[in-house]
Amino acid sequence: MRRVLPVIFLFFLLLPAFSFCQMLQGRVLNEGGAAAPGVSLHFKSKLNHITTNADGTFKIMATKLPDTLVFSAVGIEPYAVIITEKNIKDPDFEVVLLNKRVELSEVVVVSYGTAKKKDMTGAVSSVKGEAFVAGEGYLEGKAAGLYVKSERSGASVRIRGTSSMAKSAYSEMPGKPLYIGDTGIYTRANNPARSRILTAGEVNDFNKWKMWEDYTENEFRAMSVQWGLKPKKRYSVQLTDRQKNAVINGAVYLVSKTTGDTIWKAFTDNTGKAELWAGFFSDSTIDENVFIADERGNRVSNPSVFTNGVNLLVADRPCNVSADVDIAFEVDATGSMSDEIEFLKLELEDVIRNTMEKYQSLSLKAASVFYRDKGDEYLAKYVPFHDDLLKTLNFIKLQSAAGGGDGPEAVDDALSMALDSLHWNSNARTRLLFLVLDAPPHNDAKEKMQRLIVKAAAKGIRIIPVACSGTDKSTEFLMRSMALATNGTYAFLTDHSGVGGSHVKPTTDKYDVELLNTLLQRLISQFLYAKDCHVDEKAQMPVEIRQPENVYAVKLYPNPTNGRFTIESKKDIKEMFIADFTGKMLMRLGDADKKGRWQVDIGNYPSGVYLVKYITADNTWGAEKVVLLR
């Protein structure tokens, strides 16, 4: 009896743990989509380990949730997934693991064969092993006559193609790493693909509007005619409630007084602003006799074009800020993207993970579309919005670059899929579509692209292009126009990372270079920040604003302000603007009341951080922050 009592006591002591235990069943795949056997799994809270079966399946017991499930094996990147009450019940639970991103042994690429480096007597080019790190067959089909074979001593490559391809191989500096795509052989950085490598910049044409207008009249004139796009008649509107709170995700319309037809529809962004356009596609269709209205009938009867400032529209509606956010990534997966797509996949995963972790109070969902071109293995495919980010990440990691080859790609088909098939949340505070590409749509898709641009704006989807290596000036103009039409911004990769081919420099006066990873996370934070009207405004000023450079030591007072303030400068200022915290211009200030002094009133705008931006006599930009409180 004495022995039985301790056993009974131990049973009741462990009963809560046994009653909680839940079984997680799933499958592990490699990035080629095949089963991954022999992968070790363990929960961080437990010491027991299991390994996946021959078909990649597994079963493991969870004793508490949430808990972190760790995956590891030789030749793969370590991976961790947070298991919750929600995904432990997923009947289709899968995890895609990436091959180890490490450098292998050096190999030599020659024309019509392979050879050991010591046996070569002519000019040769070496290929570092990271080009083949994805395994045997990864480069198969990326160039005509290309064959890859992995061996214990490294990897061998045979190129049987045109003489011009052989010439391009010989022309590289000996010992410089190469990458082979469907259009040739490219140099690459001497490092394995990983996140936080790619470098990028941003041009937001809303921040320098006068400059953009000058460009469309000069350098971009031919491209404007080519694509039938002319972002000229811009009407900007700020929508607020009666208490001057920004109204977010509110539908606004630019309407013809003559016909009663809607010329342009858009949704207000996270700052309560929207962009409306008259005659975006043709000067002949511009209607000057217009009014702006919201969905409740509130109007601006005689709106001004942006040159004369932002139109203020007050709505009779309660303040409400949705916690929902939709973010999608549309990615070109044709062969010309081979030099950067493995880096991009890792960058996107890191950005999605960090964003989800940072904004746990929001309901963030992610989706993705990958596309190629007509006649390829597939035209476009997608994963719809999920709050379980693992499904989106799995989809992205399974993609690779191939096909294409004729320059233009199926951008229009992919954009149509992104707008119609992902199931965007119409109540989300922010809907972002990152469009990652290096080539334009086909010329015969011009009119379809115009319709899709209008549809994106009417759905409140902000398009943020990310231009990769090989993008030309015509594509740059198209992408920047799409960003303008949908209240987005234009991003682009740069040569500073050493990854990929050459990157076109944007037409602008200057831009900052930063890590693509940092830039994407900054933009996401910038576009989804929203002031909660039920929380003390002093405690929720946007934290993602970059410190502006006050090159002329412009003084602002009082600061913070309840609307009215004074700007002083002892040096000559050519132009002065007021912008929101994203840098978007709201008004252009006139001549100073007296030398070096401006009186400003921003009291009709929502509380928040604003920028006083200026251009000096020697064409240098500067800015200073001003805080509006009530």
N, C-alpha and C positions, 0 to 999 in steps of 0.2 A: 504494500500500500504506500510505503514511503517513497518508492521509486516511481509510482504512477503519478503522485501529486506534482513533482517537478515537471514531468512530461506534459501534464495537463496545463500547468502554469505557462510553460514555454509555448504551447500551442496557442493559447489565448493571447500571449504576448506578440506572436508573429501573425496572428489572424488579420490585422489591418493590412499588413504588407501583402499577404496572399490574396486578400479580397480586392486589392487595387490592381494587381498584376494584369497587364494586357499584352496580347501578342501582336507584334508588328510583322506583317508578311510583305515581301516586296521582291524586287529584282534589280540587279546592278548591271549596267551596260557600259561598254567602253565608248569612246567618242566616234567610233565607226558604226555604232548601233548594234554591235554583237554582244553576246552574253559575256560577262566578266567573272569567270570562276576564280576561286581561291582568294577572294578579297576578304581581309580581316575586318570584322565589325565589333565595336563595343560601345556601350553607353558610358559616358563620363562618370556617372554615379555608381557604376559597378565595375568589378574587376574581371568578370567573365568575358571570354572572347568566342566568337563563332566565325566561320568562313562561309562564303557563298558556295553553292553547289555548282555542278558542271554547267547547268543552264543559267547560272547567275542568280538563282532564287535564294531566298533566305527566310528564316523565322527567328525572331529574337524577342525575349520577354522584357517588357518595360515595367519597372517597379515604382516609378514616379514620373509625373509629367508636369511641366515640360522638362525634357532632358535632351542632351546633345548626343547624337549618334555619330561616331567617328569611323571613317572608312580609310583603310590603308592597304597598300600592297606594293611589291617591288615593281618599279616601272610606271607607277601612276602618281599623280599629284594627290597628297592627302586632302581629305574633304570632310566637312562636318555639316550635319543637318539637324536643326532643332525639331524634335518630335513633340507634337502637341495632341490634345484630345481630338482635334479635327483631322490631322493627317494620319494618325495611327489607324483610323478606320477607313482610309482610302483603299478600295479594292485594287486600284491600279498604281500603287506606290512604286515609283521607280527613281533611281539615281543614276545619272550619267557621270562617269569619271573621266578626267582628262589624262592623256599620256604625260609622263614626266617631261617637263620642259627643261632639258639639260643639253649641253653641247656634247656631240659624239665626235668620233675621230674625223680628221680632215680627209677629204677625198679630192680627186682631181677630175675636172670636167674637160673632155677633149671632144673633137668632132669625130664621128664614126667609130667610137670605141672608148675604152678606158685604159688607164695605165698607172703604174706607180710613179709617184712624183720623182723619185731618184732616177727613173729611166727616161724622163722627158728631156729633150734637148732644145725644144723650141719654146715659144711663149705660151704659157698655160695660165689658167685661172683656177683657183681652188674654191671649193664649196665647203663651208663649215657644216658640221653635222646637224645644227639646228634646223637646216632646211629639210631634213628627213626625219625629224624627231617624232612625227606623227605615225611613223611606222612604214613598213613595206607597202608600196602601192599608193602612198599618200600623194606623190607627185605624178602618178600614172595618169596620162591623158592631159596633163597641164600644158604640154607642148607636143607638136607633131613629132612622132618617132622617139618619144622619151620613155625609157624603161628604168625602173629602180629595183635594186635587189639588196636586201639587208644581209650582212654577214657578221660573224663574230668580231672580225677585225674592224668593222665599221659599215660603210655602205658604198655600193658602186653604182655608177650612173652611166647610161649609154644614150647618146643623142644621135638619132638618125633623122636629120631634117634638112632644111635648106642651108645653102652656104652662108646666107646672111645671118642665120642664127649662130652658126659656128663662128662667124666673124665677131658677133657680139660677145661670144664667150671669150675669144682671144683678146678682145680689146680691154677687158677689165684688168685692174692692177693685180699682179700675182699676190696670192694670199688674202685677197679681199673676199669676204663672204658673198655668195650669190643666192638668188632665189629665182626659181624657174616658173613662169606663168604662161598662160596660153598665147601671149603675144611676144614672148621673148624671155631673156634672162636678165634679172634685175639684181642690183646690189642691195645688201641688207646690213643692218647693224650687226656687229659681232656679239650678239647675245641671243639667248633663247626667248621665245615669245612669252611674255608675261605682262601683267597689268602695270600701270603707271610708267609706261615707256613712251607712248605716243604723245607728241606735242601738238598744240592747236592754238588757234586764235578765234576771235569773235569780231564780227562787224554788225552792229545793230544800227540799221539805217534810220530808225526812229530817233536815235540819239544825235544824229547829225543830218537833220532832214534837208536843210538847204544844200548841203554838199551832195546828197543823193540826187536832188533835182538837177544840179549842175552836171552830174555824171550821166544821167539819162539823156541830157541834151547834147552830150559830147561823146565820151568813150563808149557808152552803151547804146547809142542811137541805132546802130545796125542790128544789135541783138533785140532791141525793142520791136523793130519791124519784123524780125525773123519769128519771134514767138507771139506777136500780136499782143504784147503786154506794155502798158504805159501807166504806171501808178502815179497819176498826177492829181486828180481832183479828190483830195483826201479830206474827209470830215471826221474829226476826232471828237468823241463825246465822253464826258465824265458823268456817271450815273450815281446819285446819292439818294438816301432817304431824307426825311425832314430834319433829322438830327445830324446831318452831314456825314453819316457813315457810308462807306462805299457799298454799293449794291453789286454783289458778285454773281456772275453767271446769269445776268439778266439779258433777255433778248432785246435788241434795239434794231431799228429799221430806218433806212434812208428811202423816202417815198417821194414819188413824183406828184406834184400838185396838179399837173396837167392830166395825167392818166389815172392816178390813184394806184399805180403799180409799185411794188417794192423793187427798188434798184439794187439794194444790197442789204443783206441781213448779217448780223454778227452777234456775238455774246460778249458781255463785259468780262474782263479778266479779273485776276485776284486783287487788282487795285480799283476795280469799278470802271475801267476805261475800255472803250471799243473803238475800232477803226472801221469807217464806212467809206466806200469808194463810188464815185460816179464816173462811168466811162473808163473803168480799169483796163478794158480790152480795146477801146477804140475812141478816138476823139469825136467821131461823128455821133456817138450815142450819148454824149454828155448832156445831162438835163440840169440846167441852172436853177430851175424853179422847183425846189425840193423842201421837205421838212423832215425832221428826225422825230421818231416816236418810240416809246417802249411798248411792251405787250399789254400794258394797262391803259394806254391811250394818252399818257402824258407826252407833251410835245415841246420841241424847239421849233417855232414856226418859221423863223428866218435864220437858219444856221449859217455859220461862217466856215469857209474853208480853213484849213489848218494854218495858213499863213497869218490869219488874224486871230489865232488862238483856239483853245479847246472849248467846245460847247458844253455847258453845264445843264444837266437835266435832273430835276428832282422828282422822285417817284413816291407815290403813296403806298408804301409796303413796309412790313416789319423787317427788322434787321435779322438776317439768318445766314450763317456761314456753314456750308456743308463740310463734313470731314472726308468726303470721298475725293479721290484723286486717281485719274487714269493716265498711265504713261506707256507708250508703245514705241517700238523700234522697228523701222522698215529698213532692211539691209540688202544691198546689191551683193549677190553671191555668184556673179559670173567670174570667169577666169582672170580677168584683169584685176580683180580684187584679191588675188592670191597673195600679193606681197604684204597685205595688211590685215586680212580677215582673221587670222589666228590671234593677232594682238587685239583686234576689236572685240572678239568674242570674250576674251578675258576682261577687257575693260568694261564691257556691258555688264558682265556678271558682278564685278566689283562695285559698279555704280548702283545697280539694282539692290544688291545686298546692303550696302551702306545707307542707301536712301530708306529702305524698309526699316533698318535698325534705328536710324535717326528720328524717323517720324512714326513711332509706334502708336501715337495717339490718333493718327489719321488712318483711314481705310484706303490703303494704297493697293492698286491692282496693276499688273504688268501684262503686256501682250507683245507679240512680235510677228513680223512678216519677213520672209526671205524670198527673193525672186531672182530669176535668170532672164531668159529670153525665149521667144518662139522657136521651136525646134529643139530646145534643150531637154534634159531629163525631166524637168518640170518648169512651169511658167512662174507660179507663185504658190507658196504654202504658208500657213499661219498657225499660231496657237492663240486662242482668244484670251480675253482678260481673266486673270486668276488672282485671288488674294493669296493663294498658295504659290509663292514665287518659284518654288522648286520646279513646277511644271513648265514655266516660262524659261527658266535657266536650262533645264534639260533640253528643251527644243533648240535653244541657241547653240548649245555645245555640240549638238549633233550635226550642225550645218558645216559645209565646206564650199570652197569656190571651184567652179568648173563651167565650161560652156561659154556662151557669148562669142566674142571675137570679131563682131562687125561694127564695134563702136557703140551706137545707141542700144539701149536695153529696154526691157518691158516695165519701165517706171510707171507708166499709166495703169497697167493691169495691176501692179502691186499696190498703187495708191488707191485704186478702186476697191481692192480687197480690204485694205486697211480701213477705209472709211465705212464700208458696208458690212463687213463680216466679223469685226472684232467685238461688236456689242458695246459701244461706248455708253457710258453712264451720263444721261442728259442732266442729271442733278449734281454732277461732280463740280467742285470749285475750280478744278484745273484739268484740262485734257491736252496732253502733249504728245506730238508725233515727231520723233527724231528720224529724219530721212538720211540714211548713210549710203553714199554712192560716189561713183567716179565718172559716170557717163550720163548723157541726157536721154530722154525718151526718143523714140523714132519721130521723124518729121511729120509723118501722117497722123500722129497722135496729138498734134498741136491743139486742135479744137476740143478734144476730149480732156486734155490737161486743163484747159480754161474752165470747163464745166466742173472738173474735180476741185479746182481751186475755190470756186464759188461754193461748192458743197461743203468743203472743209470749213470755210468761214461761217457758213450758215449753221454748222453743227457746233461751232465754238471750239474747233480743234486747232491748236496752235502748231504750225509746222516749223520745225527747227532743222534745216538741212545741215549735214556734216559732210563737207566735200573732201574726198580722199585723193590720192595721187592720180594724176592723169586728167583731172577735171580741167576743162578749158574755160575761156572767158564767157562763151555763150552759155554754158551750163551754169557758171557763176551767176550771170544775170538772171536766168530763169529761177534759180534757187533763192536768190535775194528777193525777187519779186513775189515768190510764193510765201516767203517769210513776212513780207509787208502785208500781203493780202489777208493773212491769217493771224496777224499780231504776234508773229514769232521773231526769231533772230537768225542770223547766218553764222555758222561755225565752219571751220576748215582745218585740216591737218597741215602741219608745216614740216620743213626739212630738218628741223633741229634734232629730232629723235634719231635720224639716220635710218629710219625704217621706210621701206617702200621706194617707189620712184620719186620723181620730182613733183612738188606740189605748187600749184599756181598761187602767186601772191595776189591778194584781193586788191581791187581798185578802191583805195581809201587813203587818207593822209597818214594814218599810223594805226598800229594795233599792238596789243600785248600778247606775248607768247607764254602759255602755261601748259601744264599737263592736261591732256584731253580728259582724263579722269576727274581732275579738279574742276575743269570748265563745266563738264556735264553736271556734276553735283552742284556747282554754284548756280547754274541756270535753273535746275530743278527747284532748288531752295528759293531762288528769286521769284519763280513763277507760281509757287504754291503757298508762299507766305500770305496770310490774310489776318487782318485785325479783327479780333473777336469783340463785337460791340458790347458784350456783357462783362468784359474784363478791363481792369484799369489800364488805360492806354499807355501810361508811363512804364508799365511792366512788360510791354510787348512790342517794343520797337524792333524793327527787322534787324537781325544780327548778321545777315549775309551780305550787307552792303560793303563794298570795298572802300577803304579810306581814300577820298579824292585828294588830288594834289593841288594845293592852293599855291600856285606858282607866284602870284603877285601879292600874297598876304591880304586878300580881300577881307574886310571886316563886316560882320553882320550883327545887328543888335535891334531889339532884344532877341536873344536866342537861348532857350525856346521862345516861341511867339504864339499868340492866339490868332494871328492872321497878318497883321501889319508889322513890317520891319524895314530897316534901312540898310542899304549896301553902300560901303565906302571903299574907294580905291584911290591911292595917290598917284597911280600910274595910268597910262592910257589903255583903255579897253575898247576893242573894236566892236564886239557884240556881246550881249548879255542875255542869258536864258534862265528860265526856271524849269527844272526837270523833277520827275519823281525819283524814288530811290533806285529804280532800275536804270536811270539815265535817260528815259524817254522825255523829250522836250514837251512842255506844257504851254509855255508862252515865251514870246520874244519881247524883251524890255526895250522901250524907246530911249531917246536921248536922256541923259541925266538932267535932273532939275538944275543942277549946277555941276561944275566940274568934279567928276569922281563920286557923285552921290545919286542913288536911286531910291525912290520910295516904292515899296512893293506891298501888295495885299493878296495873300493866298487863302483868305478866310473861307472861301466857298469850297475849298477842296477838303477831302477827309483828313483826319488827324494822321500824322505819320512823319517820316523823314523825307525831306526834299533836298534838292541840290541847286545851288546857284552856280551855273556853268558860264564860262566866259572865254572869249578869244582875245588874246593880247594883240598889240600892234604888230608884233613879229610872228603872228599866226601860231602862237602856243596856246594849247587848251589848259584851262585850270578850273577848279571847282571847290566849293565849300558846302558843308552840310548845314541845314537849318531844320529845326524840329518844330512842327506845328502841333500844339496842344490846345485843348479847350477846357 
